[in-house]
Amino acid sequence: MLVIAASDKGGTGRSVTSANLAYQRALAGDDVCYVDFDFGSSSSATVFDVPEAAHGVAQGGLHSYLEGDSGEPLRLDVWQRTEHPVLLDRPPGSGRLVLLPGDVSGGEFATDEENLNRCVDLLLLLNSEFDIVIVDLSAGRSYAMDMVLEATARHPLRNVETRWLVFHRWTRQHVNAVHGLVFDRHGILHAGADRGHDRDRLDASVRFVRTAVPDLGSALWSQVSPAQAAWMHWCDNQLARLAARLGVGESRVLGTVPLEPVLQWREQLITGEDVRIAGKETLEALEELARRLTDDTYWELP
């Protein structure tokens, strides 16, 4: 299965949440590959605590591969290369966890037939080798998104199960922006249909992930004044109405990640050891999101 991670803006938690999903699925026994298609800012390795690729790699990154400068992209075994104290001791029964990093000096580039064919070949190979392949795109309507939409419309990939996770924070600006990324004239659905995708099938493959969502009933917000609490609940209700009106409401949401200081400041994997500091609710939300990723009952259009 291919899982495409997209967002209209940076700072949505797309990469850190996707990395946590990869980790959770590997813990459950799946062989997982994380593909860093955020060409302008290759930093996913920092979430996995793989310091040799913290800013991308000098040779053999995905940018180099797609441009034809290397024969195959570099693969990093996270369990072996990480400096994360928990990941160093690979749990029994866990699956493979492999990172394909970007280049340290990479950047966006237009799609042509040659790099498109390399993209198709790579995704086909990874899909045959791994249970789940997570492709982390650059934010917005990027060249990376164009390439993946074009590649997954090609005949070799057309029948490969592909699911889109579209990430956004719980604010008016982000709700409006994520609607545009999916539904506007140049959004995922229209752009995909222009490239040969069946629009209804593509629409059915899109789900939204809300990040940094305040839990207004938690202890974190228990000390606010009554007036502020009432205002926050009003804002939350207004956002829910806006999301429903724009087609990004609860029926299309795969999961919600609570506002979590550890994720905001550290952008790290949340392990069982971290619940002493990180909220237990955060770990449970990530575990549930990882489970829903392959639960078909959450991927039926309402």
C-alpha positions in Angstrom: 0.0 0.0 0.0 1.1 3.5 -0.8 0.3 6.3 1.7 0.7 9.8 0.4 1.2 12.5 3.1 0.2 16.0 1.9 -0.5 19.4 3.4 -1.2 22.8 2.1 1.1 24.6 4.6 4.3 23.8 6.4 4.1 23.4 10.2 1.1 21.1 10.1 2.9 18.2 11.7 2.7 16.2 8.5 6.2 14.8 8.6 6.4 14.1 12.4 3.0 12.5 12.4 3.8 10.4 9.3 7.0 9.3 10.9 5.1 8.2 14.0 2.7 6.3 11.8 5.6 4.5 10.2 7.0 3.6 13.6 3.7 2.4 15.0 3.1 0.2 11.9 6.6 -1.3 12.1 6.0 -2.0 15.8 2.9 -3.9 14.8 5.0 -6.1 12.5 4.6 -4.4 9.1 7.6 -3.8 6.8 7.5 0.0 6.4 9.3 2.4 4.1 9.3 6.1 4.6 10.1 8.1 1.4 11.1 11.7 1.9 9.7 13.6 -1.1 9.9 16.9 0.7 12.6 17.9 -1.8 13.0 21.5 -0.6 13.4 20.5 3.1 14.6 17.0 3.7 14.5 16.7 7.5 12.5 13.5 8.3 15.6 11.8 9.5 15.6 14.1 12.6 12.3 12.6 13.7 13.8 9.1 13.5 17.0 10.3 15.2 19.2 9.3 12.3 21.9 12.1 12.5 23.8 11.2 9.3 20.8 12.3 7.3 19.5 15.1 9.5 19.6 17.6 6.7 19.6 15.1 3.9 22.5 13.1 2.5 25.4 14.2 0.4 25.1 11.4 -2.2 22.3 9.0 -3.3 19.3 10.9 -2.0 15.9 10.8 -3.7 16.6 14.1 -5.5 19.7 12.6 -7.1 18.0 9.4 -8.0 15.0 11.0 -9.7 17.3 13.4 -11.6 19.3 10.4 -12.9 22.5 11.2 -11.0 22.4 7.9 -9.0 21.4 4.5 -10.0 19.3 3.8 -7.0 18.4 5.8 -3.9 20.1 5.3 -0.6 18.3 3.2 2.0 18.8 3.7 5.7 17.7 1.0 8.2 16.3 3.1 11.0 16.6 0.3 13.6 20.4 0.1 12.9 21.2 3.8 12.2 19.1 5.6 14.8 20.5 7.1 18.0 17.1 7.0 19.6 17.6 5.2 23.0 14.3 3.2 22.6 14.6 2.4 18.9 18.2 1.1 19.4 16.7 -2.0 21.0 14.5 -3.3 18.2 11.3 -4.9 19.7 10.7 -8.6 19.0 8.2 -9.1 16.2 8.7 -5.6 14.7 8.8 -5.2 11.0 11.5 -3.4 8.9 11.6 0.4 9.2 13.5 1.9 6.3 14.1 5.6 5.4 14.8 6.9 1.9 16.2 10.4 2.6 16.4 13.4 0.4 19.5 15.3 -0.7 21.2 17.9 1.5 21.3 20.3 -1.4 18.0 19.2 -3.1 15.2 21.3 -4.2 12.0 21.3 -6.2 12.2 20.4 -9.9 9.7 20.1 -12.7 8.4 16.7 -13.7 9.6 15.3 -17.0 9.3 11.9 -18.6 12.6 10.6 -17.4 12.2 11.4 -13.7 8.6 10.4 -13.9 9.6 6.9 -15.1 12.1 6.7 -12.3 9.4 7.6 -9.8 7.1 4.9 -11.1 9.8 2.3 -11.0 10.7 3.2 -7.5 7.2 3.2 -6.1 6.5 -0.2 -7.9 9.6 -1.7 -6.4 8.9 -0.4 -2.9 5.3 -1.5 -3.0 6.4 -5.0 -3.9 8.9 -5.1 -1.0 7.1 -3.3 1.8 3.7 -3.6 3.4 3.3 0.1 3.7 5.2 2.9 1.8 4.7 6.4 3.2 5.6 9.1 0.7 6.0 12.5 2.5 5.4 15.3 0.0 6.5 18.9 0.1 3.8 21.3 1.4 1.3 22.8 -1.0 0.8 22.2 -4.7 4.4 21.2 -5.3 6.3 19.5 -8.0 6.5 16.5 -5.7 2.7 16.3 -5.7 2.5 16.7 -9.4 4.9 13.9 -9.9 3.1 11.5 -7.5 -0.3 12.3 -9.0 1.1 11.6 -12.5 3.0 8.5 -11.4 0.0 6.9 -9.6 -2.2 7.5 -12.7 0.2 5.5 -14.9 -0.9 2.0 -15.8 1.7 0.1 -13.7 0.6 1.9 -10.5 -3.1 2.3 -11.3 -4.2 -0.8 -9.4 -1.9 -0.3 -6.4 -3.8 0.6 -3.3 -3.1 4.2 -2.7 -4.4 6.4 0.2 -3.9 10.1 0.7 -3.6 11.6 4.2 -4.0 15.4 4.1 -2.8 17.1 7.3 -4.0 20.4 8.7 -4.0 22.3 12.0 -7.2 23.2 13.7 -7.5 26.8 12.7 -9.7 28.8 10.3 -6.7 29.4 8.0 -5.7 25.8 7.8 -9.2 24.5 7.4 -9.8 26.8 4.4 -6.4 26.0 3.0 -6.8 22.2 3.2 -10.1 22.5 1.4 -8.4 24.3 -1.4 -5.6 21.8 -1.6 -8.1 19.0 -2.2 -11.1 20.5 -3.9 -10.1 23.7 -5.8 -9.5 23.7 -9.5 -5.8 23.0 -9.1 -6.3 20.8 -6.1 -5.6 17.1 -5.7 -9.0 15.9 -7.2 -9.0 18.1 -10.3 -5.3 17.7 -10.9 -5.5 14.0 -10.5 -8.5 13.7 -12.9 -6.6 15.8 -15.4 -3.8 13.2 -15.3 -6.1 10.2 -15.8 -7.2 9.3 -12.3 -10.8 8.3 -11.8 -12.1 11.3 -9.7 -14.5 9.3 -7.6 -11.9 6.7 -6.7 -9.3 9.3 -5.9 -11.9 11.2 -3.8 -12.5 8.0 -1.8 -8.8 7.6 -1.1 -8.5 11.0 0.6 -8.8 11.4 4.4 -7.9 14.3 6.7 -5.7 14.3 9.8 -6.2 17.2 12.3 -3.1 18.0 14.2 -2.3 20.2 17.3 -6.0 20.1 18.3 -6.6 21.4 21.9 -8.5 19.0 24.1 -10.7 21.6 25.9 -11.6 19.1 28.6 -8.0 18.3 29.5 -6.1 19.5 32.6 -3.9 21.7 30.3 -6.9 24.1 29.9 -8.5 23.7 33.3 -7.1 26.9 34.7 -8.4 29.4 32.1 -11.0 31.9 33.1 -14.7 31.1 32.5 -14.9 33.8 29.8 -11.8 32.3 28.0 -13.2 28.8 28.2 -16.5 29.9 26.7 -14.7 31.6 23.9 -12.6 28.6 23.1 -15.6 26.3 23.0 -17.3 28.8 20.7 -14.2 28.8 18.4 -14.2 25.0 18.3 -17.8 24.9 17.3 -17.3 27.5 14.6 -14.4 25.5 13.2 -16.4 22.3 13.2 -19.2 24.1 11.2 -16.7 25.5 8.8 -15.0 22.2 8.3 -18.4 20.4 7.6 -19.4 23.1 5.2 -16.1 22.8 3.2 -16.2 19.0 3.0 -13.4 18.4 5.5 -15.7 17.6 8.5 -15.7 14.6 10.9 -16.9 12.1 8.3 -13.7 12.6 6.3 -11.3 12.8 9.2 -9.2 9.7 9.8 -7.8 10.9 13.1 -6.9 13.7 15.4 -3.6 14.4 17.2 -4.0 16.5 20.3 -1.9 19.6 21.0 1.2 18.1 22.5 4.2 20.1 23.8 6.6 17.2 23.0 5.6 17.2 19.4 5.6 21.0 19.1 9.1 21.5 20.5 10.9 18.2 19.8 9.2 16.8 16.7 10.0 13.3 17.7 8.7 9.8 17.8 6.4 9.2 20.7 7.3 5.8 22.3 5.9 4.0 25.4 8.8 5.5 27.4 7.7 9.1 26.5 4.3 9.0 28.2 6.0 10.1 31.4 6.3 13.5 29.7 4.1 13.3 26.6 0.4 12.8 27.1 -0.9 9.3 27.1 -3.7 10.5 24.9 -1.1 11.5 22.2 0.3 8.0 22.1 -3.1 6.5 21.9 -4.2 8.9 19.1 -1.1 7.9 17.1 -1.7 4.2 17.7 -5.4 4.5 16.6 -4.5 6.6 13.5 -1.9 3.9 12.6 -4.6 1.2 13.0 -7.2 3.1 10.9 -4.7 3.5 8.1 -5.5 0.0 6.8 -9.0 -0.4 8.3 -11.3 -0.3 5.2 -14.3 0.9 7.3 -12.7 4.3 7.7 -12.1 4.6 3.9 -15.7 4.4 2.7 -17.2 7.6 1.4 -20.2 8.7 3.6 
